[in-house]
Amino acid sequence: MDTKMIGNKIAGARKKINMSQAGLAAHVFVSPQAVGKWERGESLPDIITLNQLAKILGVDLNYFSENQQPPEDVTLYKVTANGEVDQTRQELTDPSAPGELQLLTNFSGSDLVKSDFAGVKAHNSKFNGSALRGSDFARADLTGSSFSGSDIREANFEEANLTDCTLSVNDLTEAHFNKTILVRTEFSRSALTGAKFSNAKLIDVKLTKTDLRQTLFENCVFDGVDFNYSDLSGLCLDKQVFTGVKFHNSALTDVSFNGATLKSVSFRSPYALTNRYYRAIKTIRFDDAMMDKLTYATLKGLGADLSKVTFI
């Protein structure tokens, strides 16, 4: 690999979104000195970090290959002085839909604190390495968009469409997801302390390596959700519905499913079936829960207290 060429491309993409070396370093968990070495061609990021850099800088991974030029900037939204977002339009060539207008958005590295995105339609947008604290995305259609390494604390996603969205390594503390459309949405390695999901149906959603101990779920339906390697310890999931859900490799100590409905739910240990795992399963509460016979048999084999469970 041409380390000098890759370094120049990292520097060029970083400057294009007005991000400092220190800011970029914080998003990929390295020192500013390491970023400086990359940009001077003295060292190279590993492939995992390079992929993360592509997301944060708003470029395709192929951008770092030789002779690949960066795409032209296409700005379709602008932030006004009062923090509102105005939508503009630009006609682009789209072979699949000649003559139509295609909207592209890239907000990576932007300072958009308390911005108003309510009701906008912005498919496949990029919010990587962005400051979005307190922003309003209510009723916005963000299908296929990505949020990576961003500050999204206290953001409002009420009735927003997050179908096929990817949210990784974000701070979503106290964000609100009331009646949010969550289909094939992926949350990974993100902070969700105090975040609230209410009156929502989560379909084929992935919550991977995420700390959910202080996340709030109220009146939700979980259909095909995967909680792989997430920490749910102490979580209250009472009176909610779980169908085809996987609690694989998850921490489940003191989780409450009182009054919940569980059908085709799978539990798998994050380690060997030791006494420690059996003790954790015994702390889960299923009072007045309803479940199908297969889920019941799985939990009974793990030693769960099912004395107050009824069959569906």
Salt bridges, closest charged atoms under 4 A:
GLU39 OE2 - ARG14 NE 2.58
GLU42 OE2 - ARG40 NE 2.96
ASP141 OD2 - HIS123 NE2 2.84
ASP151 OD2 - ARG153 NH2 2.60
GLU154 OE2 - ARG133 NH2 2.84
ASP164 OD1 - ARG184 NE 2.69
ASP171 OD2 - ARG153 NE 3.84
ASP211 OD2 - ARG213 NH2 2.71
GLU218 OE1 - LYS196 NZ 3.43
ASP231 OD2 - ARG213 NE 3.56
